[in-house]
């Protein structure tokens, strides 16, 4: 579809194969007719299963993008091969193959309508493939070849009937294929021009171009394919394919005779037939079809295996990072346990009660002594930690554990009770201090110590509130920091947009958009406020510069942008006043320039027309006819054969013809004089007749009111003149009027009147 779609090389994941992905332009996707045409192409091609027609795998629409997945053809298209030069034998082979593909499409009821060299691709084995059925249609469709006044197809390859917008059949595609044959033989299309109309006119009117003497052997085929009449072409593409195949094989007995050159070809022998191609091949560059093969090797084992080895080595030397967690997830206890051996059995099994009591008393004393010793040791350790300033979480935990152990040994120990309470308060104070320092992690450490010792401690709710406030404050600060970072980024983008004059467009990427986003985050941001003010100043300056350069469209746009930004801007009124003044002057200048240009164009056209001797003859003939009519008083009537009509016909050809201009003035003047003369003679009927003609054709003549008054004052009782007494058109002996209009010295005098003019000369 040319500029209407883009083709990408893609990989189809499910099959791991290369495909051509044709994606329709998003701008055209907005038009339902283009989307329908795109989908229609896919449906048509999907129905056509032929080796000479491109294969379609999938079609659909995604996020507004229409796509068509088809087989990937890596070789160049036919147009590219033509530019490099092709052998005639290869050219005929391509025609034969493509004709078979066309016949298949025609047999399925579809006409391609856009057969051209760019739409013929090649597979790796060199086989040609027909593509781009975007404007194909069913052969029984009544749809014409125009759409909203535009030709559908490529003008250089269109058949005469396609150019005329008539109903098409398979022979239209054969004509297009004939254009391709000529292009392959000569490297040019036979008909070309400045626009599609000029090209189509040649298709319809110009004869089939003649090939050179070295290529005359193929003229018979070209004549049949490019015949202007549909009935003179091959009946169908299959017949074309068969005859080309026979010609290539050396059997050149043809079923249709088109010219003497065909008879010569029919009379050739097989060896002469081979020589035809040999001679022709010497005249053009060789362009053999090259098969491409891709050797893709699997590279993944060389990447994956070393990677797995590296991961395994890393895991072995970093067991301490992952092994404990793995044991925990698997329910394995990695800790080693030891059971103390407290064997207190008496080996002898003997003893007396005294000894037992002694041992009991002795044991109790020893235990008490050991307990007191342990308490004293714990308190000494606590006394060592207690006076230290700024205890870290580990030290606080150690201190509290000492006091708790003492209370386990002696629950009434006052020093431990007081120490525990004091240390818990210290932990709370340290936690609060950590929040003030913004260290939430350290707070949690102190908090967890208090919670582990006294889960219901009264300090915990207070710490919870302070931590919630801390978190909220942290979130606000993070939000402020995030906003500030975003604001800085937006301001940088706004400055860049200002530098590239993206003031208010495109939407979402303009300086105004970026400044507005900043103000939505921080309504009082001075940089954004100043930035929007600079945008307004820029539009004021642009409007003033545009008015100085008389570019009123740009000035109007800048003023409108300023109004949209700030309808209350004090500078708007003055700018609009200046704009209206400049606009008025500019429009007058443009109008005058346009009038001058049109006058110049008309003058050039007039000069070109007057340079034609036939035009001069036509003008002089009409001027002579006007002179005759003037002399016979056929001034304005009859309408088509009066002096006025002939002069006007001259002006239609040459608007500046002085004889015609002066002649019209003479006609008007003579009508006035004839009216006056009739009034003087008292002939009211004749006077009214001449005045009626004057009023009908020269209603702005200043004499009309006076003449009317004079006629009304005529004595109505006067007897009307008899018909024979009425002034004859050519008998005005006493009329004070010119007897004939002025004559140009260069005029061509003819003895015939206006009846000599050829039909259709006044075009």
C-alpha positions, 0 to 999 in steps of 0.5 A: 500500500505504499506510504499507507503501511510499513513492512517490518521483518519479525519473528513469529514466536510459535514457529520461530520463523521470519515473517513480514509484518505489514502494519497500517499507518495509524493516521490512516487507521482512523479512516474506516475505509482504509481499515476495511481495505487492509482487512480485505487484502488479508482475506483475499490473499488468505483465500488464494493458495498458490505458489506464485501468490504471497502466503498470509499467516495472520491478520488482526488489530491491536491497540488501533494498529492493523497488522498483516503477517505474511511470509518473508521474501528476502530477495529484492523486488522486480523493480530493483532487478529491472534497474540493474538490467535483465535478460530477455529470457528472464523477463519472459520467464517472469511474465509466464510465472506471474501470468499463472498466479494471476490466472489462479486469482482470476479463477477465484473471482478476484482482479488484482488492479495494481499489478506493477514491478514493485508488487512482484517479489522473489523467493530464495529459489528465484520464483516470482511472487505476486503481492499487495492485493490491497485494492483487489476486488471481486470481478462481479463487483460493480464498484468503479475505479474512482473513489472521491474523485481519485484514481485507484491504482498506479497510473503508469500501469493502469489499463485504458478501461481502468483509466476511464473508470469502467468495469474491469475484468482479468484482461486489465491485469494482463495489460498491466503485466504488458507494461511490466514486460516493456519495463523489463525490456527497456528499463522504462515504462511506456507511458509517463507524465507530470500527473495521473491525468497525463499518463492515463490520456496516453494509455487511452490514446497513444499507440503501443510503443515500438521496440528496438530492432534488436528486440523486435522478436517480442513486439507480437507479445507486447502488442497483444498484451497492450492492445487498447481494445480489451477484445484484442488482448489475450482471452485470459492469463492462462492463455498468455502463460501458455504461449510465453511458455511455448515461445521460451521452449522454442515452439513459436507457433502462435494461435493469434497473428498480430503483425508481419513480425509475428510471421517472421518469428513463426518461420524461425527454427529452433536454433534461430529461436535460441539465437534471439535470446543470445543476441538480446542478452548481449544488449542488457546487463546480466541479472541472474537470480541468486539463491541465498541460504542462511546458516544459523547456528545454535549458540545457547549452550555456549552461554548457558553452561558456563553460566550454570558453572559460575552460579554453582561455584558462587553458591559453594563458597557462599554457603553461609549466606544461603545454608542457614535460611535453607535449613530453616525452610526445610525444618532442619535444626542446625544448632548442636545440643549438649546434655550436661552430665549431672550424675549425682548417684551415690556409687556405693548406695550407702550412707547414714542420715547424718551424712545425708543431713550434713550433705543437705545442709552443706549443699544448701549453703553452697547453693545460697552462696553461689546464688548470692555470688551470682547476684553480686556478679550480675549487679557488678556488671550492671554497675559497670554499664549503668553510668555509661552515657548513650548506651547502645541497644546491645548494652541496654539489652545486656543491662536489662538482662542482668537485672532480670536475672537478679530478680529471678534469683531474688525477686525482691532485690530492690537494686535490681527492681530500681535498675530495671525500671531506670533502664527501661526508661533509658531505653524509652528515652534512647528510642525517642532520641533515635526518632528525633535523629531520624533513625527509625531502625535504631528506634525499633531496636530499643522498642523491641528491647522494652517489648521483650522485657515488659510487653505491657509496659506503659511506655510502649503506647506512648512510643507507638504514637511517637513512632506513628508521627515519625512515620507520617513525617518521614512519608511527608518528607519523602513525598516532599523530596520526591516532589522536589525531584519531580519539580526539578525534572519538569522545570528542566524539561520546560526549559528545554521546550522553551529553547526549542519553541515548544511553547504550548504544543505538542500536547503533553510535551510543551513548556506550558504542560511542564509548568502546569504540572509543576504548579499542580505539585507546588502552586506557589512555585516561582520558577513555574509562575515566571516560566508561564509569564515568559511564555506569554511574553514570547507570544506577545513578541511573536505577534509583534514580529509577525505583524511587522513581517505582515504574516497576519496568520502567524500574528493571529495564532500568537494572539489567540494563544496569548488569549487562551493563556490569560484572557485578562492580559493587559496587552491583548487589547492593544495587540488586537487593535494593531492586528486589525490595522495590519490585517486590513492593509495586508488583505488589500495588498494580497487582493491587489497582488492576486488581481495583478497576478490574475491579470498577468496570467490572463494577459499571457494566456491572451498573448499565447492565444493571439499568436495562433493565426487561426485565432486571428482569422477567427477574430477578424472574421467576427469583427467583419461580421460585426461591421456588416451587422452594424451597417445593417442596423442589426445592433443588438438584435437578433441576439446571436447575429447582431453587431453587439453579439459578434463584438462580444464573441471577439471579447470572449476570445481576446478581452482586450481587443480594441476594435470590439471594445470601441464597436460596443461603444458605437453600438450604444451610441448609435442606439441613442442617436437612432432614438433621438432621430425617431423622436425628431421625426415624431415617430413614437413607435420607432423611438420606443423600439430603439429605446427598448433595445438601448434599455435592454442592453445598456441600462446604465446609459445616461441618456435613457431618462431624457429620451423617455421624457422626450418620447412621452412628450410626443403628440400622441395624436400623431398618426403612427407612421406606416410600416414602409415609412419606418426607418430602415436599418440601412437607410439613415441618410440624415442620422448623425451617427458613424456609418461603420465602426473603426477598422484596424490596418492589420485586419483581414478583409473578407467578402463573406459575412459571419456565415463563413465562420466554422462551427465550434470556432467560438470556444 
